[in-house]
Amino acid sequence: MARYDNSEIIDLGPCTSNGSVMEKFSINGYNKKLDQFCSFSDYDGETYTLYISTYKKPTKRTKVADNVTVHSALKNGDILYISNKELFLYKGGKAVSLFKEEGEEEIKYILSKAQDKLLIVPGKRTYDKEKLMNVYLIDIYTGNNTVYSDFNINSFDYSFELDSICYFKDNTIYKLEDGNSKEIVKGIDEPYNSVAYSSDKVIYASKADEPTSLYRFDFNGNEELVSDSFIKFVKFNIKENFLAYTEKNSEGKIILKVAQNGETLGEYEDIEDDDDMYRLQEAHPSKSKYWYFFSEENKKLWKVALEGSKKGEIELVNDNVTDFLDFAYSQDSKAENDDLLYKAKIKGNDYYSLFLDKNIINENVGKYYSPAHLENNGTESYIIYADTLSQTSYEDHNYTYHIFENGKDTIVAENVKDYNGSLPENEKFDKTYFLTDYDESKETGVLKQYLNGKLKDIDSDVKGFVKNSTSSFSTIFR
């Protein structure tokens, strides 16, 4: 096992017992001030021995535990880990047991944003019918364990801080509170904004006996009829108090209705019909005054102005699309930004193209998914992206990475199997490690680092990166 620090190779000794490759591992808790990181040995494909050491003395390692199946390095330096089906907190050189698994059920450990609470959910979600289980809410540092029974693990939602945990059962929303399940709303179909209603404390749903009506419910028992000719839910965002859905108007036509802060911005016809096969894809880029949506039915991309003199006006962005791949959801801007980065196929082209609003950045970026990011920090604006032209299948991983700035496209690295960390948009790939020229028969490649605008060879016969995965490891910690 080798650790690379500014191109210096530090050998931490053998890491596997049978040649198994560890792809994801919680190395540190993303605390730049904390001089501690985790490493491992004796990995057999399932368990490993866990160590901690410092960046100043990386080879002087302290063993945490043997037979570890998963762990999470917290941002304060403490470590959660599971060994022999028992959950421990490692703090100050001592391990404290928090939870003992029983049976063979799959178990998820959901960690709060503050990393002080855990929601433990036994059982595999199937999404087809109600599955009632006991769940456990644990305070990591007091050890207090609250058990909640008859929790439907197939339909639940939670806030980032785990201060609001809800589930849907028997046409009713329940909230976990003081060891009991408190009824919030009853007599409804499953919430349309199911992925966020616990945080937003707002539920959009139809009543069980009113399928063509859309209601807004809050956690205080208040309800409001939004539409009595409802067809499909599109989007709700509480931060911008933004709502979009489709309904039938008085003439029987299907319209897309968009509202913000309780004000209707517009009603738009000829967007889509009521075919359940189709659903509008949508995006609101950071710091943008436009909301974008794509209709799979008629292959068109529009944008609606959310503010300014054109507020509520709809504009066709692209009607030359035969297949839409995705919006660049990683897009983030610190300055005002009125352009959308997305990938789509245009008529007559078998490859996806990368667009910035109406403009084509690269006409051919390949047939398969590839990352892209628009950075706009107020002083400079650029795009970093990858193309998959050298890939032969979905299973193949062979990328070419680019920077597009001031109308110029620069290739950073070619024949890339993988790179370390997340897409490094802020530093334009500077100091990024790339695993290139990968030989599938040998399962090794060449390690290179991008420094000061140049790609530098670091090592050969490299099997792969052990990627830092702190709050999301496999299907257990997330």
VOPAGU-2260 file (C-alpha; in pm, 1 decimal, decimal comma):
REM VOPAGU-2260
SITE   aa  ch    i         X         Y         Z
SITE  MET   A    0       0,0       0,0       0,0
SITE  ALA   A    1     152,2     331,9    -107,2
SITE  ARG   A    2      61,9     686,6     -10,8
SITE  TYR   A    3     146,9     972,0    -248,3
SITE  ASP   A    4     216,7    1313,1    -100,0
SITE  ASN   A    5     322,3    1583,4    -346,7
SITE  SER   A    6     467,0    1311,7    -570,2
SITE  GLU   A    7     657,3    1148,6    -281,9
SITE  ILE   A    8     594,9     773,8    -251,4
SITE  ILE   A    9     547,2     653,6     107,7
SITE  ASP   A   10     517,1     275,4     148,7
SITE  LEU   A   11     275,9     165,0     422,4
SITE  GLY   A   12     339,6    -205,0     365,1
SITE  PRO   A   13     123,6    -487,7     223,5
SITE  CYS   A   14    -247,0    -406,8     229,3
SITE  THR   A   15    -420,7    -723,9     107,7
SITE  SER   A   16    -404,1   -1089,9     197,0
SITE  ASN   A   17    -524,0   -1228,5    -137,4
SITE  GLY   A   18    -476,9    -951,1    -393,3
SITE  SER   A   19    -823,7    -798,8    -345,6
SITE  VAL   A   20    -845,7    -429,9    -439,9
SITE  MET   A   21   -1003,2    -179,3    -200,4
SITE  GLU   A   22   -1179,5      81,5    -415,8
SITE  LYS   A   23   -1342,2     298,7    -147,8
SITE  PHE   A   24   -1213,5     365,5     200,9
SITE  SER   A   25   -1279,6     632,2     463,4
SITE  ILE   A   26    -933,3     788,1     480,9
SITE  ASN   A   27   -1013,3    1105,7     673,2
SITE  GLY   A   28   -1304,5    1321,9     776,1
SITE  TYR   A   29   -1232,2    1615,6     546,8
SITE  ASN   A   30   -1087,1    1818,3     832,9
SITE  LYS   A   31    -781,9    1996,2     692,8
SITE  LYS   A   32    -664,6    2095,8    1040,7
SITE  LEU   A   33    -670,8    1738,7    1170,0
SITE  ASP   A   34    -337,7    1556,1    1141,6
SITE  GLN   A   35    -485,6    1206,3    1117,1
SITE  PHE   A   36    -574,1     957,1     848,1
SITE  CYS   A   37    -682,4     592,9     828,9
SITE  SER   A   38    -514,8     303,9     648,2
SITE  PHE   A   39    -557,0     -72,9     637,6
SITE  SER   A   40    -388,5    -411,8     595,1
SITE  ASP   A   41    -494,1    -775,5     542,4
SITE  TYR   A   42    -789,0    -690,4     317,9
SITE  ASP   A   43    -944,3   -1014,8     190,7
SITE  GLY   A   44   -1230,1    -867,2     -10,0
SITE  GLU   A   45   -1462,3    -846,0     292,5
SITE  THR   A   46   -1272,9    -747,6     609,2
SITE  TYR   A   47    -954,0    -561,6     695,0
SITE  THR   A   48    -741,1    -443,4     985,6
SITE  LEU   A   49    -792,8     -71,3    1048,9
SITE  TYR   A   50    -515,8     171,6    1151,1
SITE  ILE   A   51    -473,2     541,9    1218,8
SITE  SER   A   52    -157,1     749,0    1184,6
SITE  THR   A   53     -56,7    1110,4    1128,0
SITE  TYR   A   54      44,6    1286,2     809,5
SITE  LYS   A   55     372,0    1383,8     975,0
SITE  LYS   A   56     453,4    1021,4    1068,1
SITE  PRO   A   57     239,2     810,5     831,7
SITE  THR   A   58     427,7     482,7     881,9
SITE  LYS   A   59     389,5     492,6    1262,3
SITE  ARG   A   60      45,9     332,9    1270,7
SITE  THR   A   61    -188,4     254,8    1561,8
SITE  LYS   A   62    -421,0     -42,3    1523,0
SITE  VAL   A   63    -788,3      37,9    1578,2
SITE  ALA   A   64    -946,5    -304,9    1518,1
SITE  ASP   A   65    -929,7    -634,2    1327,2
SITE  ASN   A   66   -1203,2    -790,2    1110,7
SITE  VAL   A   67   -1351,5    -452,8    1014,8
SITE  THR   A   68   -1614,6    -461,1     739,4
SITE  VAL   A   69   -1680,4     -86,2     712,7
SITE  HIS   A   70   -1586,9     234,9     891,3
SITE  SER   A   71   -1639,9     609,5     873,0
SITE  ALA   A   72   -1377,3     864,1     978,3
SITE  LEU   A   73   -1563,4    1155,5    1136,2
SITE  LYS   A   74   -1460,3    1516,7    1089,4
SITE  ASN   A   75   -1359,4    1548,2    1457,1
SITE  GLY   A   76   -1115,3    1255,3    1431,6
SITE  ASP   A   77   -1335,7     991,1    1594,2
SITE  ILE   A   78   -1413,6     673,4    1399,5
SITE  LEU   A   79   -1725,8     462,5    1362,0
SITE  TYR   A   80   -1660,9     105,0    1254,1
SITE  ILE   A   81   -1827,2    -236,1    1235,6
SITE  SER   A   82   -1637,3    -547,4    1338,9
SITE  ASN   A   83   -1794,2    -892,0    1375,8
SITE  LYS   A   84   -2141,4    -736,9    1318,4
SITE  GLU   A   85   -2102,0    -491,1    1607,3
SITE  LEU   A   86   -2090,3    -110,4    1573,4
SITE  PHE   A   87   -1821,0      74,5    1771,7
SITE  LEU   A   88   -1715,7     434,3    1831,6
SITE  TYR   A   89   -1336,4     475,0    1851,1
SITE  LYS   A   90   -1250,4     787,7    2049,5
SITE  GLY   A   91    -934,3     882,4    2235,8
SITE  GLY   A   92    -777,5     541,7    2181,9
SITE  LYS   A   93   -1077,7     349,5    2321,3
SITE  ALA   A   94   -1363,3     164,2    2150,0
SITE  VAL   A   95   -1720,4     182,2    2282,5
SITE  SER   A   96   -1994,0     -51,6    2156,8
SITE  LEU   A   97   -2303,9     125,1    2022,5
SITE  PHE   A   98   -2509,1    -145,7    1852,3
SITE  LYS   A   99   -2502,3    -522,2    1798,2
SITE  GLU   A  100   -2646,7    -654,2    1473,7
SITE  GLU   A  101   -2876,8    -955,6    1488,2
SITE  GLY   A  102   -2981,0   -1190,2    1208,5
SITE  GLU   A  103   -2879,7   -1168,1     845,8
SITE  GLU   A  104   -3082,5    -862,6     740,8
SITE  GLU   A  105   -2906,7    -591,5     541,9
SITE  ILE   A  106   -2857,1    -284,8     763,5
SITE  LYS   A  107   -2812,4      82,9     672,8
SITE  TYR   A  108   -2646,8     330,7     906,7
SITE  ILE   A  109   -2755,9     686,5     826,2
SITE  LEU   A  110   -2527,9     947,6     981,3
SITE  SER   A  111   -2648,9    1298,5    1066,6
SITE  LYS   A  112   -2478,1    1598,9     909,6
SITE  ALA   A  113   -2340,9    1701,4    1249,2
SITE  GLN   A  114   -2216,1    1341,8    1289,0
SITE  ASP   A  115   -2366,4    1306,0    1634,4
SITE  LYS   A  116   -2663,1    1076,9    1558,0
SITE  LEU   A  117   -2726,4     754,5    1366,8
SITE  LEU   A  118   -3048,1     617,7    1222,5
SITE  ILE   A  119   -3015,4     239,5    1194,9
SITE  VAL   A  120   -3251,6      78,5     944,3
SITE  PRO   A  121   -3253,8    -304,7     919,7
SITE  GLY   A  122   -3394,4    -474,0     611,8
SITE  LYS   A  123   -3362,4    -427,5     237,9
SITE  ARG   A  124   -3590,8    -171,3      74,1
SITE  THR   A  125   -3804,6    -320,2    -203,6
SITE  TYR   A  126   -4030,2     -20,2    -288,9
SITE  ASP   A  127   -4319,8    -248,1    -387,2
SITE  LYS   A  128   -4519,8    -273,7     -62,8
SITE  GLU   A  129   -4502,8    -176,9     302,6
SITE  LYS   A  130   -4230,4    -346,1     505,8
SITE  LEU   A  131   -4255,9    -277,5     879,0
SITE  MET   A  132   -3942,2    -304,0    1092,6
SITE  ASN   A  133   -3793,4    -172,7    1415,8
SITE  VAL   A  134   -3551,6     116,0    1356,6
SITE  TYR   A  135   -3305,5     266,9    1602,4
SITE  LEU   A  136   -3206,0     630,1    1660,2
SITE  ILE   A  137   -2875,6     644,6    1846,6
SITE  ASP   A  138   -2700,4     941,5    2003,1
SITE  ILE   A  139   -2338,8     854,3    1924,4
SITE  TYR   A  140   -2181,8    1029,4    2222,1
SITE  THR   A  141   -2434,4     954,4    2498,3
SITE  GLY   A  142   -2514,0     604,5    2373,5
SITE  ASN   A  143   -2888,4     669,0    2410,8
SITE  ASN   A  144   -3077,7     427,3    2182,9
SITE  THR   A  145   -3444,1     496,0    2099,3
SITE  VAL   A  146   -3636,0     212,2    1931,7
SITE  TYR   A  147   -3926,3     286,3    1696,8
SITE  SER   A  148   -4151,6      -3,6    1594,7
SITE  ASP   A  149   -4364,7     -62,9    1281,6
SITE  PHE   A  150   -4154,7     175,7    1071,7
SITE  ASN   A  151   -4213,1     134,2     696,6
SITE  ILE   A  152   -3860,5     105,4     555,1
SITE  ASN   A  153   -3994,0     102,7     197,6
SITE  SER   A  154   -4116,1     462,8     217,8
SITE  PHE   A  155   -3937,4     702,0     451,5
SITE  ASP   A  156   -3754,1    1032,3     446,8
SITE  TYR   A  157   -3527,1    1222,2     685,1
SITE  SER   A  158   -3360,5    1560,4     728,1
SITE  PHE   A  159   -2982,4    1594,1     714,5
SITE  GLU   A  160   -2963,7    1646,1    1091,8
SITE  LEU   A  161   -3201,9    1354,8    1164,0
SITE  ASP   A  162   -3420,6    1594,0    1364,3
SITE  SER   A  163   -3711,7    1513,1    1133,7
SITE  ILE   A  164   -3767,1    1147,9    1035,4
SITE  CYS   A  165   -4093,5    1048,4     867,4
SITE  TYR   A  166   -4245,5     741,9     707,2
SITE  PHE   A  167   -4556,3     665,6     500,1
SITE  LYS   A  168   -4793,6     385,3     604,0
SITE  ASP   A  169   -5163,7     318,1     542,0
SITE  ASN   A  170   -5210,1     647,1     349,9
SITE  THR   A  171   -5068,7     836,9     647,7
SITE  ILE   A  172   -4746,6    1030,2     715,3
SITE  TYR   A  173   -4591,7     965,6    1057,5
SITE  LYS   A  174   -4305,4    1149,9    1227,6
SITE  LEU   A  175   -4072,9     989,0    1483,0
SITE  GLU   A  176   -4096,4    1182,6    1807,1
SITE  ASP   A  177   -3995,6    1095,0    2166,2
SITE  GLY   A  178   -4011,3     720,7    2110,6
SITE  ASN   A  179   -4347,6     728,5    1933,6
SITE  SER   A  180   -4488,2     778,1    1584,1
SITE  LYS   A  181   -4683,5    1104,4    1558,8
SITE  GLU   A  182   -4952,1    1130,5    1290,2
SITE  ILE   A  183   -4887,9    1428,2    1058,7
SITE  VAL   A  184   -5125,3    1385,2     762,3
SITE  LYS   A  185   -5371,3    1104,3     690,7
SITE  GLY   A  186   -5583,6     998,7     393,6
SITE  ILE   A  187   -5328,2    1081,2     123,0
SITE  ASP   A  188   -5141,3     909,8    -155,7
SITE  GLU   A  189   -4763,8     883,5    -118,1
SITE  PRO   A  190   -4598,4    1230,8    -125,7
SITE  TYR   A  191   -4483,9    1354,4    -464,1
SITE  ASN   A  192   -4188,6    1543,3    -311,9
SITE  SER   A  193   -4088,0    1225,3    -129,6
SITE  VAL   A  194   -3714,2    1294,3    -122,7
SITE  ALA   A  195   -3735,1    1622,5      69,3
SITE  TYR   A  196   -4056,9    1656,4     267,9
SITE  SER   A  197   -3894,2    1581,0     604,5
SITE  SER   A  198   -3648,6    1868,8     565,0
SITE  ASP   A  199   -3899,1    2103,5     401,1
SITE  LYS   A  200   -4180,1    2011,3     642,6
SITE  VAL   A  201   -4407,5    2051,8     340,5
SITE  ILE   A  202   -4593,9    1763,5     175,7
SITE  TYR   A  203   -4743,3    1771,8    -173,7
SITE  ALA   A  204   -4988,7    1487,0    -228,8
SITE  SER   A  205   -5330,8    1391,9    -357,8
SITE  LYS   A  206   -5595,2    1268,5    -117,7
SITE  ALA   A  207   -5663,1     898,1    -150,7
SITE  ASP   A  208   -6020,6     968,4    -264,3
SITE  GLU   A  209   -5926,1    1270,4    -481,0
SITE  PRO   A  210   -5660,7    1146,8    -727,4
SITE  THR   A  211   -5695,3    1449,6    -960,0
SITE  SER   A  212   -5641,3    1705,0    -683,0
SITE  LEU   A  213   -5306,5    1837,2    -561,0
SITE  TYR   A  214   -5283,4    1950,3    -198,8
SITE  ARG   A  215   -5014,0    2119,8       4,6
SITE  PHE   A  216   -4988,5    2003,4     367,8
SITE  ASP   A  217   -4759,9    2128,3     644,0
SITE  PHE   A  218   -4653,3    1961,1     968,3
SITE  ASN   A  219   -4902,3    2168,8    1170,2
SITE  GLY   A  220   -5207,0    2005,2    1013,6
SITE  ASN   A  221   -5283,2    2283,5     766,3
SITE  GLU   A  222   -5389,6    2195,9     412,1
SITE  GLU   A  223   -5433,9    2395,8      91,6
SITE  LEU   A  224   -5588,8    2288,4    -239,1
SITE  VAL   A  225   -5339,1    2372,5    -513,1
SITE  SER   A  226   -5512,7    2219,3    -816,6
SITE  ASP   A  227   -5839,4    2032,7    -876,9
SITE  SER   A  228   -5733,8    1914,4   -1225,8
SITE  PHE   A  229   -5389,4    1784,1   -1135,4
SITE  ILE   A  230   -5200,0    1545,7   -1366,9
SITE  LYS   A  231   -4828,7    1523,7   -1276,8
SITE  PHE   A  232   -4595,4    1670,2   -1016,6
SITE  VAL   A  233   -4272,6    1820,1   -1153,7
SITE  LYS   A  234   -4077,1    2008,8    -885,4
SITE  PHE   A  235   -4088,7    2179,9    -547,4
SITE  ASN   A  236   -3797,8    2369,6    -390,0
SITE  ILE   A  237   -3860,3    2526,8     -51,9
SITE  LYS   A  238   -3547,6    2744,1     -62,9
SITE  GLU   A  239   -3685,7    2934,9    -360,8
SITE  ASN   A  240   -4050,2    2849,9    -276,8
SITE  PHE   A  241   -4078,5    2721,5    -631,7
SITE  LEU   A  242   -4348,3    2483,8    -757,3
SITE  ALA   A  243   -4411,8    2325,4   -1098,8
SITE  TYR   A  244   -4678,1    2073,8   -1201,8
SITE  THR   A  245   -4909,7    1989,9   -1492,5
SITE  GLU   A  246   -5288,3    2013,2   -1493,5
SITE  LYS   A  247   -5582,0    2045,9   -1732,8
SITE  ASN   A  248   -5715,4    2395,7   -1791,8
SITE  SER   A  249   -6078,0    2493,6   -1849,4
SITE  GLU   A  250   -6043,2    2409,4   -2220,1
SITE  GLY   A  251   -5923,1    2056,8   -2142,9
SITE  LYS   A  252   -5567,1    2130,0   -2255,1
SITE  ILE   A  253   -5269,7    2006,8   -2054,3
SITE  ILE   A  254   -5060,8    2296,1   -1925,4
SITE  LEU   A  255   -4741,5    2328,1   -1726,4
SITE  LYS   A  256   -4802,2    2560,6   -1433,3
SITE  VAL   A  257   -4510,0    2735,5   -1261,6
SITE  ALA   A  258   -4541,0    2934,0    -937,6
SITE  GLN   A  259   -4300,3    3105,3    -699,3
SITE  ASN   A  260   -4372,9    3259,7    -359,4
SITE  GLY   A  261   -4740,5    3185,8    -414,8
SITE  GLU   A  262   -4748,9    3381,0    -741,9
SITE  THR   A  263   -4822,6    3205,8   -1071,3
SITE  LEU   A  264   -4538,2    3287,2   -1310,3
SITE  GLY   A  265   -4696,2    3125,9   -1612,3
SITE  GLU   A  266   -4914,8    2856,8   -1766,8
SITE  TYR   A  267   -4756,1    2693,0   -2071,4
SITE  GLU   A  268   -4931,7    2482,4   -2334,5
SITE  ASP   A  269   -4802,3    2217,9   -2576,5
SITE  ILE   A  270   -4532,9    2093,4   -2338,1
SITE  GLU   A  271   -4645,1    1730,6   -2302,9
SITE  ASP   A  272   -4952,9    1510,4   -2289,9
SITE  ASP   A  273   -5072,6    1293,6   -2000,3
SITE  ASP   A  274   -4871,4     986,3   -2096,9
SITE  ASP   A  275   -4719,7     850,1   -1774,1
SITE  MET   A  276   -4415,3     730,7   -1969,2
SITE  TYR   A  277   -4281,5    1084,3   -1982,6
SITE  ARG   A  278   -4174,3    1318,4   -1708,8
SITE  LEU   A  279   -4018,7    1660,4   -1745,5
SITE  GLN   A  280   -3651,2    1683,0   -1654,8
SITE  GLU   A  281   -3566,3    2011,2   -1488,9
SITE  ALA   A  282   -3281,5    2214,6   -1340,6
SITE  HIS   A  283   -3223,3    2550,0   -1176,0
SITE  PRO   A  284   -2851,8    2634,5   -1202,7
SITE  SER   A  285   -2690,0    2807,4    -907,5
SITE  LYS   A  286   -2720,2    3188,6    -918,3
SITE  SER   A  287   -2936,1    3172,6   -1231,0
SITE  LYS   A  288   -3258,4    3366,1   -1287,4
SITE  TYR   A  289   -3383,4    3090,7   -1521,1
SITE  TRP   A  290   -3550,7    2755,9   -1457,7
SITE  TYR   A  291   -3487,7    2500,3   -1734,1
SITE  PHE   A  292   -3692,5    2197,3   -1829,5
SITE  PHE   A  293   -3675,3    1933,7   -2101,9
SITE  SER   A  294   -3976,3    1748,2   -2242,0
SITE  GLU   A  295   -3890,8    1394,2   -2342,4
SITE  GLU   A  296   -4210,1    1375,3   -2546,7
SITE  ASN   A  297   -4140,1    1657,2   -2791,7
SITE  LYS   A  298   -3758,7    1670,0   -2751,9
SITE  LYS   A  299   -3737,1    2038,9   -2665,1
SITE  LEU   A  300   -3548,9    2235,3   -2399,1
SITE  TRP   A  301   -3704,4    2553,7   -2258,4
SITE  LYS   A  302   -3622,8    2809,1   -1991,7
SITE  VAL   A  303   -3852,7    3029,9   -1785,4
SITE  ALA   A  304   -3737,5    3361,8   -1635,6
SITE  LEU   A  305   -3789,4    3371,7   -1258,1
SITE  GLU   A  306   -3709,7    3740,5   -1214,1
SITE  GLY   A  307   -3643,7    4064,0   -1401,6
SITE  SER   A  308   -3839,6    4233,5   -1679,3
SITE  LYS   A  309   -3901,7    3898,3   -1853,5
SITE  LYS   A  310   -4031,3    3725,0   -1540,6
SITE  GLY   A  311   -4262,2    3439,3   -1636,1
SITE  GLU   A  312   -4168,3    3445,8   -2004,5
SITE  ILE   A  313   -4079,1    3113,1   -2165,8
SITE  GLU   A  314   -3800,2    3079,2   -2423,0
SITE  LEU   A  315   -3713,5    2782,1   -2643,2
SITE  VAL   A  316   -3345,0    2699,5   -2590,3
SITE  ASN   A  317   -3295,7    2394,0   -2812,0
SITE  ASP   A  318   -3532,4    2209,2   -3046,9
SITE  ASN   A  319   -3259,2    2015,3   -3227,3
SITE  VAL   A  320   -3239,8    1733,8   -2971,3
SITE  THR   A  321   -3302,9    1366,5   -3047,0
SITE  ASP   A  322   -3182,7    1226,8   -2712,3
SITE  PHE   A  323   -3123,3    1413,5   -2386,8
SITE  LEU   A  324   -2855,9    1271,1   -2154,3
SITE  ASP   A  325   -2847,9    1497,4   -1849,1
SITE  PHE   A  326   -2805,5    1837,4   -1694,5
SITE  ALA   A  327   -2466,7    1904,6   -1535,5
SITE  TYR   A  328   -2589,3    1886,1   -1178,1
SITE  SER   A  329   -2242,5    1956,5   -1041,2
SITE  GLN   A  330   -2276,4    2306,7   -1182,0
SITE  ASP   A  331   -2213,4    2566,8    -912,7
SITE  SER   A  332   -2159,1    2939,9    -938,7
SITE  LYS   A  333   -2045,8    3203,7    -693,7
SITE  ALA   A  334   -2144,2    3479,7    -937,8
SITE  GLU   A  335   -2460,7    3537,2   -1140,0
SITE  ASN   A  336   -2488,1    3275,8   -1410,9
SITE  ASP   A  337   -2750,3    3258,5   -1684,1
SITE  ASP   A  338   -2624,2    2961,6   -1884,1
SITE  LEU   A  339   -2698,3    2592,0   -1848,0
SITE  LEU   A  340   -2446,5    2314,2   -1911,1
SITE  TYR   A  341   -2600,7    1994,3   -2050,6
SITE  LYS   A  342   -2542,3    1697,0   -2281,6
SITE  ALA   A  343   -2771,8    1586,6   -2563,2
SITE  LYS   A  344   -2770,1    1429,8   -2907,6
SITE  ILE   A  345   -2858,8    1645,5   -3206,0
SITE  LYS   A  346   -3008,7    1537,3   -3535,7
SITE  GLY   A  347   -2763,5    1354,0   -3760,1
SITE  ASN   A  348   -2508,0    1283,3   -3485,2
SITE  ASP   A  349   -2459,7     945,6   -3314,3
SITE  TYR   A  350   -2253,6    1104,7   -3035,0
SITE  TYR   A  351   -2362,5    1327,5   -2748,7
SITE  SER   A  352   -2271,3    1695,6   -2766,3
SITE  LEU   A  353   -2184,9    1927,0   -2477,0
SITE  PHE   A  354   -2390,4    2247,9   -2475,9
SITE  LEU   A  355   -2378,3    2575,1   -2287,5
SITE  ASP   A  356   -2731,9    2702,0   -2339,4
SITE  LYS   A  357   -2767,5    2729,1   -2720,7
SITE  ASN   A  358   -2395,1    2700,6   -2793,8
SITE  ILE   A  359   -2211,5    2374,5   -2865,3
SITE  ILE   A  360   -1888,9    2343,7   -2664,4
SITE  ASN   A  361   -1790,2    2005,7   -2809,0
SITE  GLU   A  362   -1998,2    1836,2   -3076,7
SITE  ASN   A  363   -1868,2    1485,6   -2999,5
SITE  VAL   A  364   -1814,9    1382,5   -2636,3
SITE  GLY   A  365   -1893,9    1014,1   -2687,3
SITE  LYS   A  366   -2182,2     770,2   -2654,8
SITE  TYR   A  367   -2163,6     718,5   -2277,9
SITE  TYR   A  368   -2201,9     923,1   -1961,4
SITE  SER   A  369   -1915,6    1157,2   -1873,4
SITE  PRO   A  370   -1882,5    1429,5   -1606,6
SITE  ALA   A  371   -1895,9    1802,1   -1683,4
SITE  HIS   A  372   -1881,5    2113,3   -1465,3
SITE  LEU   A  373   -1922,6    2486,7   -1521,0
SITE  GLU   A  374   -1723,0    2699,8   -1278,1
SITE  ASN   A  375   -1806,7    3069,2   -1246,3
SITE  ASN   A  376   -1640,3    3235,1    -947,6
SITE  GLY   A  377   -1685,7    3597,8   -1047,7
SITE  THR   A  378   -1334,2    3652,1   -1179,9
SITE  GLU   A  379   -1316,0    3368,8   -1431,7
SITE  SER   A  380   -1549,1    3121,0   -1597,9
SITE  TYR   A  381   -1449,3    2785,5   -1745,4
SITE  ILE   A  382   -1576,7    2434,4   -1811,8
SITE  ILE   A  383   -1404,9    2109,5   -1721,6
SITE  TYR   A  384   -1538,9    1790,6   -1876,2
SITE  ALA   A  385   -1452,6    1444,3   -2005,9
SITE  ASP   A  386   -1522,0    1273,6   -2336,0
SITE  THR   A  387   -1576,8     900,3   -2385,1
SITE  LEU   A  388   -1484,5     872,4   -2754,1
SITE  SER   A  389   -1234,2     595,0   -2678,8
SITE  GLN   A  390   -1487,3     384,4   -2482,5
SITE  THR   A  391   -1626,8      74,7   -2650,1
SITE  SER   A  392   -1901,1      -7,9   -2394,5
SITE  TYR   A  393   -2066,7     109,2   -2072,7
SITE  GLU   A  394   -1831,2    -117,7   -1877,2
SITE  ASP   A  395   -1525,1      38,5   -2037,3
SITE  HIS   A  396   -1366,4     326,4   -1843,9
SITE  ASN   A  397   -1144,9     533,1   -2067,6
SITE  TYR   A  398   -1179,9     910,5   -2054,7
SITE  THR   A  399   -1011,4    1218,0   -2197,8
SITE  TYR   A  400   -1030,4    1523,4   -1969,0
SITE  HIS   A  401   -1058,1    1879,8   -2100,6
SITE  ILE   A  402   -1060,3    2240,8   -1985,0
SITE  PHE   A  403   -1261,1    2485,6   -2198,3
SITE  GLU   A  404   -1181,5    2850,7   -2127,9
SITE  ASN   A  405   -1210,2    3170,1   -2333,3
SITE  GLY   A  406   -1315,5    2970,8   -2638,8
SITE  LYS   A  407   -1011,1    2740,8   -2620,8
SITE  ASP   A  408   -1027,7    2365,7   -2552,1
SITE  THR   A  409    -721,6    2212,2   -2379,6
SITE  ILE   A  410    -672,3    1838,7   -2325,0
SITE  VAL   A  411    -541,8    1768,7   -1973,6
SITE  ALA   A  412    -508,1    1388,7   -1976,0
SITE  GLU   A  413    -591,2    1104,5   -2215,9
SITE  ASN   A  414    -660,7     731,2   -2174,9
SITE  VAL   A  415    -768,1     789,3   -1814,4
SITE  LYS   A  416    -902,2     491,9   -1620,6
SITE  ASP   A  417    -963,3     688,5   -1300,9
SITE  TYR   A  418    -858,6     994,5   -1102,8
SITE  ASN   A  419    -832,5    1067,4    -731,2
SITE  GLY   A  420   -1101,6    1248,9    -539,0
SITE  SER   A  421   -1396,3    1439,5    -674,8
SITE  LEU   A  422   -1402,0    1628,9   -1002,5
SITE  PRO   A  423   -1143,6    1899,3    -919,7
SITE  GLU   A  424   -1321,1    2198,4   -1068,7
SITE  ASN   A  425   -1176,5    2469,2    -846,0
SITE  GLU   A  426    -808,7    2423,3    -929,3
SITE  LYS   A  427    -843,1    2328,2   -1298,0
SITE  PHE   A  428    -705,4    1978,1   -1227,3
SITE  ASP   A  429    -387,0    2113,3   -1064,9
SITE  LYS   A  430    -224,4    1843,7    -842,9
SITE  THR   A  431    -478,6    1584,8    -960,3
SITE  TYR   A  432    -355,5    1224,9    -996,6
SITE  PHE   A  433    -465,6    1025,9   -1302,6
SITE  LEU   A  434    -444,1     651,0   -1359,5
SITE  THR   A  435    -375,7     619,6   -1732,8
SITE  ASP   A  436    -287,2     362,5   -2001,2
SITE  TYR   A  437    -456,3      84,8   -1806,7
SITE  ASP   A  438    -376,8    -270,7   -1917,7
SITE  GLU   A  439    -688,4    -479,8   -1845,7
SITE  SER   A  440    -497,1    -807,6   -1880,3
SITE  LYS   A  441    -247,4    -702,7   -1611,4
SITE  GLU   A  442    -496,2    -485,0   -1420,5
SITE  THR   A  443    -235,2    -211,6   -1382,3
SITE  GLY   A  444    -172,4     132,2   -1526,1
SITE  VAL   A  445      53,9     437,4   -1509,4
SITE  LEU   A  446       6,5     696,1   -1234,1
SITE  LYS   A  447      46,7    1057,1   -1344,9
SITE  GLN   A  448      -1,7    1394,5   -1179,1
SITE  TYR   A  449    -110,1    1722,2   -1339,5
SITE  LEU   A  450     115,7    1998,0   -1206,0
SITE  ASN   A  451     148,9    2355,3   -1333,5
SITE  GLY   A  452     -19,3    2272,4   -1662,3
SITE  LYS   A  453     183,7    1957,3   -1734,8
SITE  LEU   A  454     124,0    1584,7   -1684,7
SITE  LYS   A  455     406,3    1417,5   -1490,4
SITE  ASP   A  456     475,9    1041,8   -1456,0
SITE  ILE   A  457     475,0     927,6   -1091,5
SITE  ASP   A  458     464,2     546,2   -1081,0
SITE  SER   A  459     393,8     236,8   -1290,9
SITE  ASP   A  460     215,2     -96,9   -1230,2
SITE  VAL   A  461     -50,6      81,1   -1022,6
SITE  LYS   A  462    -369,2    -121,0    -963,6
SITE  GLY   A  463    -598,9     163,5    -859,2
SITE  PHE   A  464    -691,7     439,3    -616,8
SITE  VAL   A  465    -833,6     384,2    -272,7
SITE  LYS   A  466   -1085,0     667,6    -281,6
SITE  ASN   A  467   -1171,3     859,4      31,0
SITE  SER   A  468   -1535,7     791,0     113,7
SITE  THR   A  469   -1622,8     950,8     444,9
SITE  SER   A  470   -1997,9     980,2     482,9
SITE  SER   A  471   -2098,7     745,5     202,6
SITE  PHE   A  472   -1937,6     402,9     202,9
SITE  SER   A  473   -2088,8     123,3      -1,1
SITE  THR   A  474   -2452,9      76,8     100,5
SITE  ILE   A  475   -2395,9      92,5     474,5
SITE  PHE   A  476   -2284,8     435,1     594,8
SITE  ARG   A  477   -2441,9     715,9     396,3
